[in-house]
Amino acid sequence: MSVRKRRWITRTGEEREVWVVDYVAQDGSRHLKTFAKKKAADAFHSQVNVDVAAGIHTPHSKSITVAEAADNWLAQGRGPRAHYDRRVRRSPQAPHPAAHRPTEACELKHAPHQRLS
């Protein structure tokens, strides 16, 4: 693992430089990440060293997207859909199934309204 400076000249003749963190993940794959400031590169390098040693580092290129994480979460029954199924649909306050049919097909009897004094 290393932190090094990379310099180059663009097609327009402009000189540029970045700091490159070069490291090997716990699965043996090599990764590079660039930073504008050396301080940021050193901080990332330190954190990656700790994470790789602990076996918990996931390179950015191999991590899942937010959409994939949300789909996994919903598929495990932990998401709002499961919450709705457990809490709302099965609660005593949920509407009666007859409420979803057309009124002509239902014979709904309502208690007469009573005025409270």
N, C-alpha and C positions, 0 to 999 in steps of 0.2 A: 504494500500500500504506500502510495506516495502523493505528495502535493507538489506540483511544479508549475512554472510559468510557461505559457505558450505565447509566442509572438509571431505575427504574420503581417504581410502587406496586402491590402485589398487591390482589386483591379484599378481602382482610381488612385492608387498610390498612398492611401491612408494607412498608417501603422496602427495596429490593434494588438491588444494583449488580454489574456484571461488566465485565471488560475484553474488548473485541472487536478481533480482528485481521481486517482486511478486505484481501483481496489478489486479484490476478488471476493465474491460472496461465498456463503457457506456451502453452496452447491458446486463451487469451483468455476463459476462463470465470471468473466472479467467485465468490469463496468467502468465507465468514465462519466464524470459530472463536472461541468464547468461553472465558474463563479467569477464575478467581476472583481471582488475584493478577496485578498488573501485571508483576512480574518474569517470571512464566511466559509472559505474552503477549509481552513484549519478546524473550525467548529464542526463542519460536516464530517471531516476525516476522523475526528475524535469520536463522534457519535457512532459512525459506521464501525469503527474498531470495536467498540463496546457491544454493539448489536450483533455483529458477525460472531464475536467470541461467545455470546450468549445463545446464538442460533436463532435469533428472532428478526434478522434483517430481511426485508423484502425489497429488492430493487424496484425502482419506479417503473421500469419497462416490463416488469412481470406482475405488477399489482393489478387488481381488478378495478373496474370503473365503479363510480357511484351507482350507476344503473344496475350493474351486475350485483353489487352488494345489496341493493334494495330488493331485487328479485330473489336472491338467496334468503334474505330475511323474511320476506313474505311467504316463500315456499316452506320455511321451517315453522310456520304458524305463529310467528311472533309479531306480525305486523298489524296495522289497523284493520285489515280485513278479518283477521282472526279475532281481534278485539270486538269488532262489530258482531261477528257471529256468536261469540260467547256472551257478551254483555247486552247487546241491544235486541237481537232477534229472539233470545230466549228469556227476556225479562218479562215480568207480568205487565209492564206498561206498553209492551209492543202491540201494534195494531192487530186486531183479529184477522185471520186469513180471509174471512168473508169481505173485509174492507177492500180487498184488491179486486173483487169481482164487480161487474156492473150491478147497479142497484136493482135493475129489473129482475135479476136472477137471484136476489137475496130477499129473504124476509127478515129484516132486522127489526126487532122490537125494542123500542126505547122506553125507558121509565119516564113517566111524566115529570116535568120540571116542577120542583117544589120551591116555593119562595121562602127564603130564610128571613126571619124577623130580626 
